[in-house]
Amino acid sequence: MLANPVVFPAYADPLLWMLAMVSLCAEIFVVQLVLRGGGLRDPNFAGPLVAINLCTWVPFLIAVDRFGMLVDGPSVPVLVALEIGVVLVEIPLLWLSTRGRFCSRRTKWQPIGLGRAVCASAIGNVTSIGVSLLVPILLFLSVS
């Protein structure tokens, strides 16, 4: 039953999700560093960042799987378009959450400008892409 792609689709592959979670943690860490430069120093702000990233990561992974079913795997332009979509969704969510309007009412939020939100999202996503590429390479090198 678990091998059935309807019940257990490819995007639910445990290795893929483990890699996604490692990349997600790296992205959240880097975004927190960028936001600290803007005055937001509450370590509890990781909670809103997890919510923001889950709003984009889950649809991203599902979309990559769906595009992968249509062709022989997602192409670079498709991945670039999806990443741009992720950044475009994260920017307003970051902006809102630093104003206490998105999953951050119980944190010591500090409003940031749109530029800092763009910077945080872009740097965070570049970090997660780097980690997503680096971890499999390091695992391959460690077993070979």
C-alpha positions as CSV (number, residue, x, y, z in Angstrom):
1,M,0.0,0.0,0.0
2,L,2.8,2.5,0.8
3,A,4.4,1.8,-2.5
4,N,1.3,3.0,-4.3
5,P,2.0,6.5,-5.7
6,V,-1.5,7.6,-5.0
7,V,-1.2,6.8,-1.3
8,F,2.5,7.6,-0.9
9,P,3.4,10.1,-3.7
10,A,7.0,10.7,-4.8
11,Y,7.2,14.1,-3.1
12,A,6.7,12.3,0.2
13,D,10.0,10.4,-0.2
14,P,11.6,10.5,3.2
15,L,15.1,11.3,1.8
16,L,13.7,14.2,-0.2
17,W,11.9,15.6,2.9
18,M,15.0,15.0,5.1
19,L,17.0,17.0,2.6
20,A,14.3,19.6,2.5
21,M,14.2,19.9,6.3
22,V,18.0,20.4,6.5
23,S,17.8,23.1,3.8
24,L,14.8,24.7,5.6
25,C,16.7,24.9,8.8
26,A,19.7,26.5,7.0
27,E,17.4,29.0,5.3
28,I,15.7,29.9,8.6
29,F,19.0,30.4,10.3
30,V,20.3,32.7,7.5
31,V,17.1,34.7,7.4
32,Q,17.3,35.2,11.1
33,L,20.8,36.5,10.7
34,V,19.6,39.0,8.0
35,L,16.6,40.1,10.1
36,R,18.9,40.6,13.2
37,G,20.7,43.2,11.1
38,G,17.4,45.0,10.8
39,G,16.9,45.0,14.5
40,L,14.7,41.9,14.9
41,R,16.6,39.9,17.6
42,D,13.9,37.7,19.1
43,P,15.0,34.0,18.8
44,N,11.3,33.0,19.0
45,F,10.9,34.6,15.6
46,A,12.0,31.2,14.2
47,G,8.4,30.1,14.6
48,P,6.9,32.6,12.1
49,L,9.8,31.8,9.8
50,V,9.0,28.1,9.9
51,A,5.3,29.0,9.1
52,I,6.4,31.2,6.2
53,N,8.8,28.5,4.8
54,L,6.2,25.8,5.1
55,C,3.8,28.0,3.1
56,T,6.3,27.9,0.3
57,W,8.2,24.6,0.7
58,V,5.3,22.2,0.6
59,P,3.8,23.7,-2.6
60,F,7.3,23.9,-4.1
61,L,8.0,20.2,-3.5
62,I,4.6,19.2,-4.7
63,A,5.0,21.3,-7.9
64,V,8.4,19.9,-8.5
65,D,6.9,16.4,-8.3
66,R,4.0,17.3,-10.5
67,F,6.2,18.8,-13.2
68,G,8.5,15.8,-12.9
69,M,5.6,13.6,-13.8
70,L,4.9,15.5,-17.0
71,V,8.4,15.4,-18.3
72,D,11.6,13.6,-17.5
73,G,12.2,15.7,-14.4
74,P,11.8,19.4,-13.8
75,S,13.9,21.5,-16.1
76,V,16.1,24.4,-14.9
77,P,13.6,27.1,-16.2
78,V,10.8,25.4,-14.3
79,L,12.9,25.3,-11.1
80,V,13.9,28.9,-11.5
81,A,10.3,29.9,-12.1
82,L,9.2,28.0,-8.9
83,E,12.0,29.6,-6.9
84,I,11.0,33.1,-8.1
85,G,7.4,32.2,-7.1
86,V,8.7,31.2,-3.6
87,V,10.5,34.5,-3.2
88,L,7.5,36.5,-4.3
89,V,5.3,34.7,-1.7
90,E,7.9,35.0,1.1
91,I,8.5,38.7,0.7
92,P,5.0,39.9,1.7
93,L,4.8,37.2,4.4
94,L,8.1,38.3,5.9
95,W,7.0,41.9,5.7
96,L,3.7,41.1,7.5
97,S,5.2,38.9,10.1
98,T,7.7,41.5,11.2
99,R,4.7,43.7,11.9
100,G,2.9,41.1,14.0
101,R,0.4,40.3,11.3
102,F,1.4,36.7,10.3
103,C,2.0,34.1,12.9
104,S,4.1,36.5,15.0
105,R,1.8,38.1,17.6
106,R,3.6,36.3,20.5
107,T,7.1,37.4,19.4
108,K,9.0,40.6,19.9
109,W,8.7,41.6,16.3
110,Q,10.4,44.6,14.7
111,P,9.1,46.1,11.5
112,I,11.5,45.9,8.6
113,G,11.5,47.5,5.2
114,L,10.6,45.9,2.0
115,G,14.2,45.9,0.9
116,R,15.3,43.9,4.0
117,A,12.4,41.4,3.3
118,V,13.6,41.0,-0.3
119,C,17.2,40.6,0.8
120,A,16.3,38.1,3.6
121,S,14.1,36.0,1.2
122,A,16.7,36.0,-1.6
123,I,19.7,35.2,0.6
124,G,17.7,32.5,2.5
125,N,16.6,30.8,-0.8
126,V,20.1,30.9,-2.2
127,T,21.3,29.3,1.0
128,S,18.6,26.6,0.8
129,I,19.5,25.9,-2.8
130,G,23.2,25.6,-1.9
131,V,22.5,23.3,1.0
132,S,20.2,21.2,-1.2
133,L,23.0,20.8,-3.7
134,L,25.9,20.4,-1.2
135,V,24.4,17.8,1.2
136,P,23.8,15.1,-1.5
137,I,27.3,15.8,-3.0
138,L,28.9,15.4,0.5
139,L,26.8,12.2,1.1
140,F,27.9,10.8,-2.2
141,L,31.6,11.6,-1.5
142,S,31.4,10.1,2.0
143,V,30.2,6.7,0.7
144,S,32.4,6.5,-2.3
